[in-house]
Amino acid sequence: KTGQAIPLLEKALAEQPGKPELYLYLANAYMDGELYQKAVDTLNRGIRMAPDRDDLRFSLAVAYEKIGKRAEMIEALKKTIELKADNADALNYLGYTYAEKGENLDEAIQLIKRALQIKPDNGYILDSLAWAYYQKGQAADALEVMKKAIALTGEDPVMREHFGDIYLKLSQKDKAREQWLKSLELDPENRSLKDRFK
């Protein structure tokens, strides 16, 4: 389907270059086809034409992450939030990006909590908060939040792996192992997790 959509969207955009949503649709089609640099170029063209569209900036952040341009991704997320302070996905994405690397953890927690005010029952955002607490050394807080995240969105391999890591930090090895095994059931190709069982 993606292969068919791209030429149609390219034609539509060539005929109507003043429609911001067409840049977004085409860029998303490129990303579906793993043509990430083309997605970046298309979104940057769209942003030049419609600089106040937060959806274009957010998609640009996603595309930048796909090609490994972390600094540019962070900049695009910051700009998204500047344009739309209640963009929960951008707030969470930026917060988790920091938490994943153990950077700016106080800011990460603030960003993620802002996202949760907007989407309080989102398991993925709760997972981000749990992981930020974990990285900050607040394992007991992380566990409480993670239990809520799992109750809302249980069948996600990354969340199950995080859950196991939190249990391990709390010296609950059997519970950690149980969660890691659940993660591997969902994603049998996770090499780094498989290695823990050697």
N, C-alpha and C positions, 0 to 999 in steps of 0.2 A: 504493500500500500504506500509506503514512504517513497519508494522509487517513482510511483505514479504521481504522488502529490507534489514532489519538488518542481518538476517542469511546469505544472499548472500554476503553482504559487509564484514561480519566477516570472511567468508570463503576466499574471495578475499584477504583480508589483511593478513590472516594467510599464504596464498600462496605467497604473494608479499609484505613482510614487509618493503621493501625499497622504496615504492611509497608514497610520502607524501600526495598526493591528496586523497588516500584511507582513511587515518586517518580523513581527513576533511569530506569526504562523510559519513563515518560511524558515526562520532560525530554529524553531522547534522541530520542523521536519528535517533540517540538516542534522540536528542533534540526535534525532531518532535514527538517522543513517550514519551516525558517528563521524559526521563531517564537521568537527567542532570549530576548526579555524574559519570555515565558511559561515558558521553560526555567529562567531565573534564579529566578523566583518559586516555581516548583515545587520546585527544589532547596533553596532557602532554607527552605521549609516542611518538607521532608524532614530537613534538618539540625537544625531546631528539635526535631524528634521523635527523631532519632537522631544526636546531635552527634559521635559517635565513628566515623562511617562515612567512611573516607578516599575511597572511590569517589564519594560524593556531593560532597565538597569538590573533587575533581579535575574532575569534570564541570562544577561551578560555575565553576571557573577557565576552562575551555574556553568556556562560555557568556558569561562576562564579556569574554573576548577578542573574541568575535563582535560584541559591542555597543560595543567600543572603550573598555571600562573597564579600563585597564591596571593601575592601582593596586590595584583590587579583585581582578583576576586574580592579581597577585603575592601578595596577602594570602591568597587561597584556596590557592595552591600551597604557600606557607609552612606553612599550617595542615595541608594534606595530608601534608607531610613530617614535621611534628610528630607527627601521628597514626600515620604509618607510615614510619619512617626508610628503609626499603628499597623505597619506591615509585619504581622506576626511571623511569617515565614522568614523574612529577612532578619528580624531580631534573633530568632532562634538559630538560623544558619550562622550568623556572625558569632553569637555566643558559643555555639558548639565548635566552630572553627578554632576559637581561642582555647576552649576547654580541652579539645583533642590534643593540643600541643602543650597543655599546661601553662599557657600564657594568659596574662591579663585576667586572672581568674575572678577577681572582684567585679570587674567590668562584665565578664562573661555571665556571671550569676545575675547581675542587674538586667542585662539584655534579655536573658532567658525568662526571668521573672516578669518582665514587661510583656513578653510574648504570651506567657501563661495567663496574664490578666485578660488578654484578648481571646485566647483559646484555652480555657482552664481544663478542659477534659481531653487534651491532645496528648496521647501517650508518648509520641516522639519528642515533644517538647519537654515532658516530664523526664524522659530518658536523658535529654541534654542536661537538665538541671542536676539529676543524680550524678552524671559523669563529671560535671563541674565540681560538685561537692567532693566526689571521690578524689579528683586531682588535687583538691585543696587539703586533703587529709581528713575530711569530715565524713568518715565512712558510715557512721551511725545515721547521720542525716541522709546520706546517699541511699542507704538501705530503705528508709521509710518512703522516700520519693520513688525509688525504683519499684517497690511493691505496688504502688498506685499505677505506675507506667505499665507494668506487666499485666495488671488487672484490666487495663483499657486496651492494650495492644500486645497480647501475649506471644503471638507466633512470629516474632522477628528475631533472626539469628544474632544480630548485633546487640540487641537489647538483652537477650539471654546470656550472651558472652559478658556483657557489662555486669549483669546480675551476679554471675559467677565470680568475676573479679572483685566485686564489692564483698561478697561472702568470704573470699579468700583473705582479703584485707582485715576482716573481722575474725580471722582464724577459724572459720566454719568450713573446713575443707570438704566434708561430705556434701554439704549444700552447694558449694562451689562446683564440685565435680558434676553433680546432678544438673545444674544449669548449663554447664559447658556441653554435656552430652545432649541436652535438648537443642542447644545451638547447632551442634554438628548434625543432628537429625535434619534440621532445617537447611543447613548449608554444609554438606559433606566435603566440599572442596576447600574449607578453611584450613590451610596448611599450618599456620602458626598455632592454631588451637589444637590441631591433631598432635603437634609436637609435644604439647603439655602431657599427653598420655603415654609418651615413650618412657 
